[in-house]
Amino acid sequence: MTPEEFQEWQKGEPDFHELLDGQPVRLSDARQVTRRIFRVLVAAVRAMGSVDLGREWIETPHAELDGIEPWRHAEAGWEGVHKCLAWLANAHPGCTNYDPELALIRTGTPADLLEEAERFAAIERRRRLSGPGMRTFLAITALWGLGEAERCRVLGGSPDIEIWIQAARAHHPLALPDDVLAQISAVLAIHQALGVLHVLEREGVEWLKAQHAAPVFGGRPPLDLVISGGPPGPLVVLGFLHAAQQGLYMPPGPLDRRWQPYDDDDIRVG
C-alpha cells in the first residue's frame, strides 16, 4: 500500500482517528456502562434468586425485550435499563427495590455482581474496538510492507488470526483477546508517533526499515523488533519514538534544521 492509497483508505474508516487518539471508549463512559449493567444484574439476581440464574437471564435474548440480551439494553443507555427493570418488576414484584449499598444478596455480594458487570462492559468494549482496530492494523502494516506471516508474528502467532482478519474485513462481529488488542494498539501508536516526527508518511516508513545504530536496535531496523521482538518489541520501538518526540536520540528533522532562533527584533510588546 502506498502512502496515497493509505490516505484514501482512511476516508472509509471513520473510527481511524478516534483509535489513534487512544480514547475510543473514555473511562467515564466505561464506568457508566458498568453502572447500568450492574443495576440490571442486581435486579435480575434478586428476581431469579441466585447469581447464576441472574447472569443467565441477563445473557439470554428475550422476546419481551426486543429479542436481545438485557445487558445489551443496559449497555445502550439508561432507557434500556428502565425497560429491563420494568419487565422484571412486572414479572417479579419488589425485585427492583433492592439497594446494593445497604444489603447483601443471599447468594452473592454487591462486589461479586460489580465484577460481573465489569466483565460484560469489557466484552462490549472489545467488540467495539476489535473490527476497526484490526482493519486499521491491516492498513498500517500494509503501508509498512508487511506480509501475512509477518502480521501474524506481530500479533503473537495465534492460529485464529486469519479468521479474525476475514471477520474484520467483512465487518462481521469480532471480539479480539486483550493481548491482541494491546499489540494492535502499540502498532497504531507507533504509526501516530512517526507522523509526529516525520512530515511525510513515506519518511516514517523509511525510518522503520533503515538500520539504526541505537543500542536498543543493535544495528537492525526498528521494524525487525516490531515483528520479531514478541509482545515487548512494539513497546520498545514506541518508547524510543516517544523519547525522540522529547528531543532525545534522534537528529533534528527538516523543519527543525530550518528553524532560526528569535532575536530582539522578533519580540513585540503591546
PyMOL commands that set and color helices and strands:
alter all, ss='L'
color gray80, all
select helices_A, chain A and resi 3-11+16-20+27-48+51-59+63-65+70-76+78-91+95-97+110-143+148-154+161-169+178-197+201-209+222-228+232-245+254-257+264-266
alter helices_A, ss='H'
color red, helices_A
deselect
rebuild
show_as cartoon
